[in-house]
C-alpha cells in the first residue's frame, strides 16, 4: 500500500532554491491542461522542494495536500494513496482528515487493496463515530467485526494449518492492514503493537526497507511504548544479521544503548557490537578460550 520513501517515485535531487515563480507556472500549466506530462513535472517539483525543506513541516503539509489534490484530479489512485497516507500520518489534526480517509478507502478499493480498505473503514467508524458516511462505508464490508478482530484473523490466515509455509500475498495484505490501523487510530495502545507485528512480517518477506520504516514509525511516534525499545534494537539487529552491514549495525546498536541504557537488551547489544564482522567459528573460538581461563 505505502512505499517506504515518499520520494521514491522520482529519483530527483536538486540544489536549487525554492523558485515560487517556477512552481506557479507549473501549477498553471497543470490546471489548464492536466496531462501526464504537466502532472509529472509539477509533482517532481513539489517532491524536490519537500526534499530540500525537510525541516519545514508547514510547507511539507501544504505540498502534500497539493500533491494529493493533483493526483486525485488525474485519477491516479496509487499515488493518491501515498500522498494521503503521508498527509494523514504526519498531520492527523487537519480538519479534512476524515475526508482524506474516505478518499483513501475509495482509492484502495479501486486498486484491489481490499484488506487495507476494510481496516480503514472499521477504524474510521471508531475514530469518527458521528460521521454520516460511516454507515455507507461499513455496508461494503463482508463481515462486521472490530478492527482488532479483523487483524487477528488476517494474521492467522498467513500460516494455514495444513502447510509448513506461509501465504505471501496474505502477509503483504497484513502489513498493509496494520499500517492502515495505526494511520486512523494513532492514539490506540494497539497501534505500536500492530506496527511491530507488521515489521516482523516484513522481515519475513525480506522487504527490509519496509521493515525499517515501520520500526522508525514506532520509535518516532511512540517513544515511550515498550515496542519502541524493541524496534530500536531490531534496527541494529536487522543490519547485523540480515543486511550484513556492520557499520550501520554498530551505529544503531550504539543508538539503542544511548536511548535505552536500562534496557535488558543492553548487554546483548554490547556483545553483538563486539562480535560484529566475526564468523561463527571466530566467536566460538573466543568463547572456548575465555572459558578455558
Secondary structure, 3 states (H helix, E strand, C coil): CCCCCHHHHCCCCCCCCCCHHHHHHHHHHHHHCCCHHHHHHHHHHHHHHHHHCCCCHHHHHHHHHHHHHHHHHCCCHHHHHHHHHHHHHHCCCCCCHHHHHHHHHHHHHHCCCHHHHHHHHHHHHHHCCCCCHHHHHHCCCCCCCCHHHHHHHHHHHHCCCCCCCCCHHHHHHHHHHHHHHHHHCCCCHHHHHHHHHHHHHHHHCCCHHHHHHHHHHHHHHCCCCHHHHHHHHHHHHHHHHHCCCHHHHHHHHHHHHHHCCCCCCHHHHHHHHHCCCCCHHHHHHHHHHHHHC
